[in-house]
Amino acid sequence: MKTATYTTTLSDLIDGLNRQIQDEPEQPEEWLSPTQIADELNMHINTIYRFIQSGQFPVYDLTVDRNGKTYYRIKRSDFQNWLSDRRR
């Protein structure tokens, strides 16, 4: 990392910081199942499925038709936003 000295311009410092940020590996998004959400909120799984069915909850439907089982996944960031929106 470039250190600031009295000869370093502000533009050079900003460019160095931007390069450092770009060099850091991005953390992959965490995906949660409805069961994990229910556990985190200490709620019954059926309540979470009601939120999903009513469209209140941001989910990704990853259903594969072969066995008829439904697979929902929720991004951690979407879950956090959903919680924030419900704050009073």
C-alpha positions as CSV (number, residue, x, y, z in Angstrom):
1,M,0.0,0.0,0.0
2,K,1.2,3.5,-0.8
3,T,1.9,5.6,2.2
4,A,1.1,9.3,2.2
5,T,4.0,11.7,2.3
6,Y,4.1,15.4,1.9
7,T,4.8,14.9,-1.8
8,T,1.9,12.5,-2.4
9,T,-1.1,14.2,-4.1
10,L,-4.6,13.6,-3.0
11,S,-5.3,12.1,-6.4
12,D,-2.5,9.6,-6.0
13,L,-3.7,8.6,-2.6
14,I,-7.3,8.1,-3.8
15,D,-6.0,6.1,-6.8
16,G,-3.9,3.9,-4.5
17,L,-6.9,3.3,-2.2
18,N,-9.1,2.4,-5.2
19,R,-6.5,-0.1,-6.4
20,Q,-6.3,-1.7,-3.0
21,I,-10.1,-2.0,-2.8
22,Q,-10.2,-3.6,-6.3
23,D,-7.4,-6.1,-5.4
24,E,-9.3,-7.4,-2.4
25,P,-11.3,-10.6,-3.2
26,E,-15.0,-10.1,-3.1
27,Q,-16.8,-12.3,-0.6
28,P,-19.5,-14.5,-2.2
29,E,-23.1,-13.8,-1.3
30,E,-24.5,-16.0,1.4
31,W,-27.6,-17.9,0.5
32,L,-30.1,-19.0,3.2
33,S,-32.9,-21.6,3.1
34,P,-36.3,-20.9,4.6
35,T,-35.4,-23.3,7.5
36,Q,-32.3,-21.2,8.2
37,I,-34.4,-18.0,8.2
38,A,-36.9,-19.6,10.5
39,D,-34.1,-20.6,12.9
40,E,-32.6,-17.1,12.9
41,L,-35.9,-15.5,13.6
42,N,-37.0,-18.2,16.0
43,M,-40.2,-18.6,14.0
44,H,-42.1,-21.6,12.7
45,I,-41.1,-22.7,9.2
46,N,-44.8,-22.4,8.1
47,T,-44.7,-18.7,9.0
48,I,-41.8,-18.2,6.7
49,Y,-43.5,-20.1,3.9
50,R,-46.6,-17.9,4.4
51,F,-44.4,-14.8,3.9
52,I,-43.0,-16.4,0.8
53,Q,-46.4,-17.3,-0.7
54,S,-47.8,-13.9,0.0
55,G,-44.9,-12.2,-1.9
56,Q,-43.7,-10.3,1.2
57,F,-40.4,-12.1,1.2
58,P,-37.7,-11.8,-1.5
59,V,-36.9,-15.3,-2.6
60,Y,-35.3,-17.2,-5.5
61,D,-37.3,-20.2,-6.6
62,L,-34.9,-22.9,-7.6
63,T,-37.5,-25.6,-8.2
64,V,-36.6,-28.5,-10.4
65,D,-39.7,-30.2,-11.8
66,R,-38.3,-33.7,-11.7
67,N,-39.3,-34.6,-8.1
68,G,-41.8,-31.8,-7.5
69,K,-40.0,-30.5,-4.5
70,T,-39.7,-26.7,-4.1
71,Y,-36.3,-25.1,-3.3
72,Y,-36.3,-21.5,-2.1
73,R,-33.2,-19.6,-1.4
74,I,-32.8,-16.1,0.1
75,K,-29.8,-13.9,-0.2
76,R,-28.4,-12.8,3.2
77,S,-28.4,-9.1,1.9
78,D,-32.1,-9.4,0.8
79,F,-33.0,-10.9,4.2
80,Q,-31.2,-8.1,6.0
81,N,-33.0,-5.5,3.9
82,W,-36.3,-7.2,4.5
83,L,-35.7,-7.0,8.3
84,S,-34.6,-3.4,8.1
85,D,-37.8,-2.5,6.2
86,R,-39.9,-4.0,9.1
87,R,-38.2,-2.0,11.8
88,R,-40.4,0.5,13.6
